[in-house]
């Protein structure tokens, strides 16, 4: 019996980023996406670096280790290491193509923040990417950011999430200033940062 005849297609979410470091707002978004989109699996895809951003200040191995600590005990969360293993510059489209070839017949959802959505038209071969995934965009209350008109017309489902006032930039800033981060990141991540002396000036 085929998948179409026997059961619904697997629903897989993709959540990429430098996660430098992963924080509580990342986790809140991921959990909300799993629930609201009915995901069978959410794949966290840490990047070695972004072609649109400077080199992350923390090594990839540390960022991956913190991510593993953060998602421990979450049965639908998995880490996909292919971009780290690939090394060097890469594109989301390449990652999606590889995943779809390995898991045919699934429905794919790409999680984005509104800032990423606004710049999506600058991504490599973005029309091909949007033909392969459904966008799941996290909304912040009061935000009125709109994407490029061509992107706006693409199939997308917005994840309604009250975004927490947390960013990786703010976490790094507080660490550099000697301020506590216990309310911004999971306990295991806070301990890892302290033990490995990350983000200190």
C-alpha positions in Angstrom: 0.0 0.0 0.0 1.4 3.4 -0.9 1.9 6.2 1.6 -0.9 8.2 0.0 -3.3 5.2 0.4 -2.2 4.1 3.9 -1.5 7.3 5.9 -1.0 11.0 5.7 2.4 12.3 4.6 5.0 13.1 7.3 5.1 16.7 8.2 8.6 17.9 8.8 9.7 21.4 9.9 13.2 22.9 9.2 14.6 25.4 11.6 18.0 26.7 10.5 20.3 29.3 12.0 23.7 29.9 13.6 22.1 29.4 17.1 24.8 31.5 18.6 23.7 30.7 21.3 20.4 28.9 21.2 18.0 30.6 23.6 14.5 30.3 25.1 12.8 32.1 22.3 14.2 29.6 19.8 12.7 26.8 21.8 9.4 28.5 22.3 9.1 29.0 18.5 10.0 25.4 17.8 7.5 24.0 20.3 4.7 26.2 19.0 5.5 25.2 15.4 5.3 21.5 16.3 1.9 22.0 17.9 0.3 24.4 15.5 1.6 22.8 12.3 1.1 19.2 13.5 4.7 18.3 12.8 5.9 14.8 13.1 9.5 16.1 13.4 11.4 19.3 13.6 14.9 19.4 12.3 17.3 21.9 13.7 19.9 22.8 11.1 22.9 24.6 12.6 24.9 26.5 10.0 28.7 26.7 10.0 28.3 30.3 9.1 25.9 32.5 7.1 26.8 34.1 3.8 24.7 37.1 4.9 26.2 37.5 8.3 29.7 37.8 9.8 31.4 34.6 11.0 29.8 33.6 14.3 31.9 34.3 17.3 31.4 30.8 18.8 32.9 27.7 17.1 30.4 25.4 15.4 31.3 22.6 17.8 30.2 24.7 20.7 27.1 25.9 19.1 26.1 22.3 18.2 26.9 21.1 21.8 24.7 23.9 23.3 21.9 23.0 20.9 22.0 19.3 21.9 21.7 20.4 25.6 18.8 22.7 24.8 16.7 20.1 22.9 17.4 17.1 25.2 14.2 15.3 26.1 12.2 16.7 23.2 11.2 13.6 21.2 10.2 15.4 18.0 13.4 17.6 17.9 16.4 16.3 16.0 19.6 18.0 14.9 20.6 17.7 11.3 24.3 18.1 10.9 24.6 18.2 7.1 25.4 21.9 6.8 28.1 21.6 9.5 29.5 18.5 7.8 29.4 20.2 4.4 31.5 23.1 5.7 32.0 26.3 3.8 29.3 28.4 2.3 26.0 26.7 1.5 22.4 27.4 0.7 19.1 26.4 2.2 17.9 25.2 -1.2 20.8 22.7 -1.3 19.8 21.3 2.1 16.2 21.1 1.2 16.9 19.2 -2.0 19.0 16.7 -0.1 16.4 16.1 2.6 13.6 15.7 0.1 15.6 13.2 -1.9 16.2 11.2 1.3 12.6 11.5 2.6 10.3 11.6 -0.4 6.6 12.3 -0.1 6.9 14.4 3.1 5.4 17.9 3.6 8.1 20.4 4.4 7.7 23.6 6.5 10.5 26.2 6.7 10.4 28.2 10.0 11.4 31.8 9.6 11.3 34.9 11.7 9.8 38.0 10.2 13.3 39.6 9.7 14.3 36.5 7.6 11.0 36.7 5.7 11.7 40.4 4.8 15.0 39.4 3.2 14.0 36.2 1.7 14.0 37.5 -1.9 17.8 37.9 -1.5 18.3 34.2 -0.9 19.9 32.0 -3.5 17.3 30.6 -6.0 14.5 31.5 -3.6 11.7 30.8 -6.1 12.8 27.1 -6.3 13.0 27.0 -2.5 9.5 28.3 -2.1 8.2 25.7 -4.6 9.5 23.0 -2.3 8.4 24.2 1.2 5.6 26.0 3.0 6.8 29.0 4.9 5.9 29.1 8.6 6.6 32.6 9.8 6.7 33.6 13.4 4.9 36.9 14.1 5.7 39.4 16.7 2.8 41.4 18.0 2.7 44.8 16.4 5.2 44.0 13.6 4.2 45.1 10.2 7.1 43.8 8.2 6.1 42.6 4.8 8.2 40.5 2.4 9.0 41.2 -1.3 5.7 41.0 -3.2 6.8 37.9 -5.0 7.5 36.2 -1.7 4.2 37.4 -0.3 2.4 35.5 -3.0 4.1 32.2 -2.1 2.2 29.6 -0.1 2.9 30.2 3.6 1.3 29.6 6.9 2.1 31.9 9.8 2.8 30.6 13.2 1.1 32.8 15.7 3.7 33.1 18.5 4.1 35.8 21.1 7.8 36.3 20.6 9.9 36.6 23.7 12.2 39.6 24.1 15.3 37.4 23.6 17.9 37.4 20.9 21.3 35.8 20.6 22.8 39.3 20.3 21.3 40.2 23.7 22.6 37.0 25.3 26.1 37.7 24.0 26.0 41.3 25.1 24.9 40.3 28.7 27.7 37.8 29.0 30.3 40.2 27.8 29.0 42.7 30.4 29.1 40.1 33.2 25.3 40.1 33.5 23.2 36.9 34.3 21.5 35.0 31.4 19.6 32.4 33.5 16.2 33.7 32.3 17.3 33.8 28.6 18.7 30.4 27.9 18.1 26.8 29.2 20.1 25.9 32.3 22.3 23.4 30.5 23.3 26.1 27.9 24.0 28.6 30.7 26.3 26.1 32.4 28.1 25.3 29.1 28.7 28.9 28.3 30.2 29.5 31.7 32.3 26.3 31.7 33.7 27.0 28.2 34.2 30.8 28.8 32.2 31.7 25.7 31.3 35.2 24.5 33.5 36.9 27.1 35.6 39.9 26.1 
